């Protein structure tokens, strides 16, 4: 976020990133549990219509996780502990009152996550996923504007943490009251079945662990980069990742609304419907990413410069390798989302272990030789191996519904696009890059009949 660099400097921005990373990791302790709970309520509601027993167990588990997260937050908020974990000097932490700020930021995020990822998703079983997405987007925007306005006006990380805490608590209270009045079943807030809740925690453990590992991969890398490279590189990498991750966020918005229907069809053993939906998504996705990156790549240095206020150096190699990683990640995203939404906990856990171990190992190795583009290559390797495994598992579930030939046809544009990016890094010739991508779009989409699938999707 450029406003941080302009107001608190790149060092202060690095510190904010580390605080945010620690908060995300702690809140991730219950992230998979919240998804597992929402999936269970959705499936149970379609099968039985009554979810009161499930809510009793789930709410007890929710309270347990919240208590654990707050206790861990208290421990981490002590200056010596926070200094050790963050790699920032204890004196800097004391001066900026970072311990208190961190704890308030954590508590606000805990309530925000509970209301956004569990309470709001209670609309999904009754077919109101648009309501869920609308208020989740409002919550994210409210938090974003709070951070933006506070850091710009106060130039203080401490006051920004306080503002985020206040805004998240207000948002959570409003959402809980609103949902309680607009869903056909009670949102239990006081009464809980704790013995059953602990058994429920055990059942959701695999998915919960997989989400935690995924968050370590997504944000915990910041802690590793600070240690194996240096503090000043973190804003460069994070800003590059934010710019390339825009495509991942857009694709997420495209895919999430599909899943209440996919969950239902999968529960009814209508596997052909599920596979066709995924193939249509692949058709749109490959075309979307290739076109957008081809048009936008020459503009990125200028966007990066404007975004960072010329305070950070643009690294083309990191950005191009991140685009390759995003291409593979987006292709596998709908498969991974299918695993999450249907509670294939073991598969998600293995996927995230593969991705995290490969990526972290590669970052450490590249850090030893101080090869900065290795950050992008590390993410690319992790995403590629993760995708190969997810495709293997996906085929084993649907068997004859999707063949190797079909998978190759849909994956080929992504592979060729990555090769095109490598050629661009070698030649630094945009016209060759443009021409090669035009050939990829025309040849691959014609070969796999993707244009027909895209036209079909526009009619749905």
Secondary structure, DSSP 4 states (H G I P E B T S, - for coil): -HHHHHHHHHHHHHHHHHHHHHHHHHHGGGHHHHHHHHHHHHHHHHHTS--HHHHHHHHHHHHHHHHHHHHHHHHHTSHHHHHHHH-S-HHHHHHTTHHHHHHHHHHHHHHHHHIIIIIGGGGGGGT-HHHHHHHHHHHHHHHHHHHHHHHHHH--HHHHHHHHHHHHHHHHHHHHHHHHHHSSS---SS---HHHHHHHHHHTHHHHHHHHHHHIIIIIHHHHHHHHS-HHHHHHHHHHHHHHHHHHHHHHHHHHTTHHHHHHHHHTT-HHHHHHHHHHHHHHHHHHHHHHHHHHGGGHHHHHHHHHTT-S---HHHHHHHHHHHHHHHHHHHHHHHHHHTT-HHHHHHHHHHHHHHHHHHHHHHHHTT-TTHHHHHHHHHHHHHHHHHHHHHHHHHGGGS-HHHHHHHHHHHHHHHHHHHHHHHH--HHHHHHHHHHHHHHHHHHTTHHHHHHHHHH-
